Amino acid sequence: MRITMVGTGYVGLVTGTCFANVGNDVTCLDIDQKKIDKLNNGVSPIYEPGLDEMIQRNTKAGRLHFTTDAANAYQSAEVVFICVGTPSDEKGRADLKYVLAAAADIGKAIEAGPGSTGGGADERRAKIIVVKSTVPVGTNKKVQDEIAKHTKKPYKMGSNPEFLKEGAAINDFNKPDRVVIGAEDEGTGDRLRKLYDPFTRNGHPIFVMDIPSAEMVKYAANAMLATKISFINEIAALCEHYGSDVDEVWRGMTSDKRIGNQFLYPGLGYGGSCFPKDVLACISMGDECGHPTPLLTSVHAVNQDQRGRFIKKLDDHFGQGGLSGKRVAVWGIAFKPGTDDIREAPSLTLMNALLDRGASVVAHDPVAHETCRDHGMQDRIDYSDDVYDMLDGVDALVICTDWPEFKQPDFEQMRKRMGQPVVFDGRNLYQTQAMRDEGFVYYSVGREPVNAPVPTNA
Ligand SMILES: NC(=O)c1ccc[n+]([C@@H]2O[C@H](COP(=O)([O-])OP(=O)(O)OC[C@H]3O[C@@H](n4cnc5c(N)ncnc54)[C@H](O)[C@@H]3O)[C@@H](O)[C@H]2O)c1
């Protein structure tokens, strides 16, 4: 099939490459010329394990193309997937300006097009416009209306929310837990189902449903996952207060099959380009239709507080004004391991809090230095390519991302190089007993502090 992906970001690039990999002819369109130039030189603008090789192989085979030429990309496609960003606006609603701008261009291209396959008079072969971006219920209708302002030629609408996880995106797309398709009629659903056949043939489920339900599935899924994270973080806060150990609580609780053990790890709260904005968008959807969502409002509030609670541990340890002039090392910038995405990353909140308090920061991330620099952090912090060199003389180490390479470090070298052996672990990477034995002062989430100084007013 001839496919155009609109937006060559984490979703458009991965899904476009995977569609090309099974034999489709895919054009990835973007308005960012720099991104497209990079891709045409065989370089991926994002870090995603395995993606570079797949891009190069499929480009070489002539199945994968990158362009900024919207008219051609739209006219030649049988199926157009809209994969542009839907960030939060100032009120927390999903901002649809990129989606609707793409829709207007699609409408103009259909109108100007040749009127053959993918836009012709034959309804059964009409171009399908699929919204893959995460959008509030009703957005497909808005996209349809926007296209209709520019053309009277036939086209079909579909919704296909994407569930890939950055860091495991290729595997998630090739072996999906499920594929969800919303279609305006049976024929459109069947055509989209066929497109996913290579990915669902081995028993991975595909659900075809009405468009409003498909739009809601994605928000319901992300809201549930965010809820699990805020839930365990709230329990972790209680554990700290009452002297319980959240690891033990986790073991005892998650052995109940009805609860399960996935996505219930305490830490710095959720970040990234999806959960924060999708929870806010859900809350806005509720407000707009007069059905408030108190549960999700609390999920968001707990998540916001979680970072503040962690920063308070640093404040309490160093005392009033005590961070001023201190040097703090940060391990991990990306919002989670396996990606260079730092949107809404907890590390940014923590590093900014340290800078605000007059500390200087040296950070290391295996892949996210460039994205961090581009995020206004070029000159504000130092970057280190080595996890140990950066520890020379520092007053504390803060761990923000659970990259595998941080999980079993050389503790002796760390202790010797640090000015003060103080570790603030936002990901509970280490056993508290091991840190006690290694002689660190160690703060984590939902567990007792180790070797912490007794407050002078106690
Ligand atoms: N990142 C994820 O893990 C993930 C997972 C599932 C769903 N989603 C959803 O998918 C959507 C895209 O997310 P993303 O992370 O890939 O975004 P992104 O910001 O990485 O990429 C979006 C791209 O769209 C381009 N763009 C904007 N307007 C355009 C236009 N008119 N024509 C062509 N290109 C245009 C931008 O230049 C950018 O490269 C969002 O709605 C997001 O919520 C993201």
The ligand as a Tripos MOL2 file, in Angstrom:
@<TRIPOS>MOLECULE
LIG
   44    48     1     0     0
SMALL
NO_CHARGES

@<TRIPOS>ATOM
      1 N1          5.9050    9.6260   21.7690 N.am      1 LIG1
      2 C1          5.1990    8.5540   22.1350 C.2       1 LIG1
      3 O1          5.7130    7.6390   22.8180 O.2       1 LIG1
      4 C2          3.7620    8.3970   21.7110 C.ar      1 LIG1
      5 C3          3.1440    7.1550   21.8660 C.ar      1 LIG1
      6 C4          1.8150    7.0310   21.4670 C.ar      1 LIG1
      7 C5          1.1300    8.1210   20.9640 C.ar      1 LIG1
      8 N2          1.7640    9.3300   20.8510 N.ar      1 LIG1
      9 C6          1.0090   10.4550   20.2900 C.3       1 LIG1
     10 O2          1.4070   10.5910   18.9300 O.3       1 LIG1
     11 C7          1.4290   11.9770   18.5370 C.3       1 LIG1
     12 C8          2.8120   12.3460   18.0330 C.3       1 LIG1
     13 O3          3.7280   12.1810   19.0940 O.3       1 LIG1
     14 P1          5.3070   12.2370   18.8450 P.3       1 LIG1
     15 O4          5.9380   11.9680   20.1660 O.co2     1 LIG1
     16 O5          5.6650   11.4030   17.6760 O.co2     1 LIG1
     17 O6          5.4670   13.7710   18.4420 O.3       1 LIG1
     18 P2          6.7870   14.5340   17.9540 P.3       1 LIG1
     19 O7          6.7180   15.8860   18.5470 O.co2     1 LIG1
     20 O8          7.9850   13.6790   18.2200 O.co2     1 LIG1
     21 O9          6.6240   14.6190   16.3680 O.3       1 LIG1
     22 C9          5.6350   15.3690   15.7250 C.3       1 LIG1
     23 C10         6.1890   15.7970   14.3770 C.3       1 LIG1
     24 O10         5.1360   16.3660   13.6060 O.3       1 LIG1
     25 C11         5.7050   17.3800   12.7850 C.3       1 LIG1
     26 N3          4.6280   18.2220   12.2460 N.ar      1 LIG1
     27 C12         3.8790   19.1620   12.8870 C.ar      1 LIG1
     28 N4          2.9680   19.6840   12.0190 N.ar      1 LIG1
     29 C13         3.1350   19.0610   10.8320 C.ar      1 LIG1
     30 C14         2.4930   19.1540    9.5600 C.ar      1 LIG1
     31 N5          1.4750   19.9910    9.3280 N.pl3     1 LIG1
     32 N6          2.9430   18.3790    8.5560 N.ar      1 LIG1
     33 C15         3.9720   17.5300    8.7550 C.ar      1 LIG1
     34 N7          4.6140   17.3860    9.9340 N.ar      1 LIG1
     35 C16         4.1990   18.1430   10.9650 C.ar      1 LIG1
     36 C17         6.6890   18.0500   13.7210 C.3       1 LIG1
     37 O11         7.6500   18.8090   13.0210 O.3       1 LIG1
     38 C18         7.2850   16.8380   14.4470 C.3       1 LIG1
     39 O12         8.4430   16.3530   13.7780 O.3       1 LIG1
     40 C19         0.9720   12.7430   19.7790 C.3       1 LIG1
     41 O13        -0.3980   12.9620   19.7230 O.3       1 LIG1
     42 C20         1.3090   11.7890   20.9230 C.3       1 LIG1
     43 O14         0.4960   11.9880   22.0450 O.3       1 LIG1
     44 C21         3.0590    9.4850   21.2010 C.ar      1 LIG1
@<TRIPOS>BOND
     1     1     2 1
     2     2     3 2
     3     2     4 1
     4     4     5 ar
     5     4    44 ar
     6     5     6 ar
     7     6     7 ar
     8     7     8 ar
     9     8     9 1
    10     8    44 ar
    11     9    10 1
    12     9    42 1
    13    10    11 1
    14    11    12 1
    15    11    40 1
    16    12    13 1
    17    13    14 1
    18    14    15 2
    19    14    16 1
    20    14    17 1
    21    17    18 1
    22    18    19 2
    23    18    20 1
    24    18    21 1
    25    21    22 1
    26    22    23 1
    27    23    24 1
    28    23    38 1
    29    24    25 1
    30    25    26 1
    31    25    36 1
    32    26    27 ar
    33    26    35 ar
    34    27    28 ar
    35    28    29 ar
    36    29    30 ar
    37    29    35 ar
    38    30    31 1
    39    30    32 ar
    40    32    33 ar
    41    33    34 ar
    42    34    35 ar
    43    36    37 1
    44    36    38 1
    45    38    39 1
    46    40    41 1
    47    40    42 1
    48    42    43 1
@<TRIPOS>SUBSTRUCTURE
     1 LIG1         1 GROUP 0 **** ****
